[in-house]
Amino acid sequence: MKLLKSLIAGALVATGLSTSAAVAETTIFYGHGGPARGTVPVALKWFDERIGELSSGDLKLDIQWGGALFKANAAAGAIGYGVADAGSIISAYFQKEMAAYSIADLPLSGPNVWVGLRATDKLMRTTPEITQNLADQDLVYIGTFTASDVNVACAGTEITSVKDIEGKRIRGAGVYGKVFGELGATMVNLSVYEAYQALDAGLIDCSQGYSYIIPALKWHEVIDSYTLLSWGQIGGYGMFMNKQSFDALSDSQKAVLMQAGEELADKFAQIVMGANTRALDKISAGEFERDIKLLELSVDDRAAMNAATEPFIESWKENAQSVGLDADMLIAKYTEAVAEFTKEFEEQGYPWERD
């Protein structure tokens, strides 16, 4: 699918990126696997407004929600083949294709969403090996989201310690889900969008989740407890563009997309952290129709979960090396970026809170 240019000066509609003396509007067809509600849709709408502002109305997104163009588990190939000009990719579905990006799904950045976003964006934007790896798949990195810090929601039961994980039927994803399995859970392979029904029907006891999801996906109607793990986050979730569509843009249009993509890390952190805080405040205040118990694991339990993660970090290294990436270099760059933005946060706070 090619970029669509609507000539505002007349009724003429043309495809492609041929130049015209008339004032043109370039539409980027964007595919998103989830519904048009929640934190990522809010960020996508902001991104659409931002590229319009930066380009003086020249660029805009035409967002197709709910997997209308492709499902989440087909996104990487679909964007690379040009089914859409751009779209959202979740790295957990593409272990080989998104080997570099999936470093953000390891609990290396800790639970601070802004630190994880900025570190991930810097790694993806400034590492030539990653740029080339994506180009080989006809993909260009634009910007990053995060599913946020990983916690666990349960129906009819609760997790107060690592020992409580054993025997539970849990929906999980990525390394975090694998760690639940290593700690004795029976893992159930469902998408986050299927968790509501599974919790309600008793098919699962608990689901890996994120605070903002509770109201966004209406989990507050079916869960009885929510345990804060203070562990890590799912960060391999972002915006990518078909390379041919990107290359067909003018230099100024490319610059607009990259500027807005870089700004997205700060904006999305503000969006998702605000949504998380509001959800947790509602649980604490008992404002949902069900009484949801808010729990938190101890320092020792968090240490046990981190220890259980180590084998999967080694597995990630092997996977990255299998596609020609220098895993040790990537981890070194990522952890250096985490340290850089942790220091910035400790000294200056979040960007939106600064004078």
Residue, then its C-alpha position, 0 to 999 in steps of 0.5 A: m500500500k502506498l502513501l496517499k496524497s490528497l491535493i487540497a487545491g482540487a479534487l484530484v487524488a493521486t497515489g505515490l510521492s510525485t511532486s506537485a506544485a499544489v499544496a499536498e497532504t500525505t496520508i500514512f496508512y497505519g495499522h494497530g492490532g488493538p482497539a481505539r481505547g487505552t494509552v497507545p491509542v491516546a499516544l497515536k492520536w497525539f502523534d498524528e496531531r504532532i506530525g500535522e503541527l510539525s509539517s504545517g498540515d502536510l503529514k497525517l495518519d489514517i489509523q486502522w484499529g482492531g487489526a483491520l489491516f493485520k493482526a498483532n501477531a502478523a504486524a512485522g511481516a505485514i508492514g515489511y511487505g507494505v500491507a500498511d505504510a506503518g503500524s504498531i509492532i509488539s516484539a514478543y510476537f517476533q523473537k527473530e525479527m525483533a531480537a534487538y527490540s526485545i531487549a526492552d522486554l527484559p527486566l534490565s531497566g527496572p519499573n521506571v517507565w520513563v527511564g525504560l522508554r528513553a533508554t529503549d528509544k536511544l538504543m533503537r535510534t542510535t545503533p547502526e546494527i539495529t537500523q541495518n537489521l530492520a532495513d533488511q526486513d524493509l522496516v524503519y523504527i519510528g518511536t516506542f511505547t511500553a506496556s508499562d511495569v509488569n504486575v499481576a491481576c487475579a480473580g478469586t485468589e491473590i498472590t502475596s508472595v512468590k510461593d503463591i505463584e505455584g499452581k496458579r493458571i496464569r496468562g503471561a507474555g514474554v520473559y515475565g510469563k516464562v518466569f511465572g512458569e519457572l516458579g510453578a504456574t501453569m501458563v495459558n497462552l492468551s492475548v491480553y485482550e482475551a484475559y477478561q473472558a478467561l478471568d470471568a469464566g475461571l479459565i485462568d486464575c491470574s493474568q500478567g497486566y499493567s495498571y492502566i489496563i484495569p479500566a481500559l479493558k474493564w478488568h475491574e469487573v472481574i478481578d479481586s486482587y492486584t499485586l504490584l511486582s516492582w520488577g520490570q516492564i514490557g518495552g518492546y512495543g512501538m511504531f515502525m514504518n515500511k522502508q519503501s514508504f519511508d524512503a519515498l518521503s521528502d527529507s523534511q517529512k522524514a525529519v518530522l516523523m523522526q522528531a515526533g517519534e523521539e518526542l513520543a518517549d516523553k509523551f507516552a511516559q507521561i500518558v501511561m504513568g498518569a493512567n497507571t496512577r489514576a487506576l491505582d488510586k481508584i483501587s486504593a479508594g475503592e472506587f470500582e464496583r468490586d473491592i479489589k485488594l491491592l498487594e505488593l511483593s516484598v524485596d526478597d520476593r522481587a529478588a527471587m523473581n529477578a534471579a529466575t530471570e537470569p536464564f532467559i537473559e542468556s536465551w535472549k543473548e543466544n537469540a540475538q546472536s543467531v540473527g547476527l547481532d552483538a548481544d553483549m554490545l546491545i546489553a552494554k549500550y542499553t544498560e548504559a542508557v538506563a544509567e544515563f536516564t536514571k541519573e537524569f531522573e534523580e537529578q531533574g525529575y520527569p521532563w513534564e514536571r520541570d520548570 
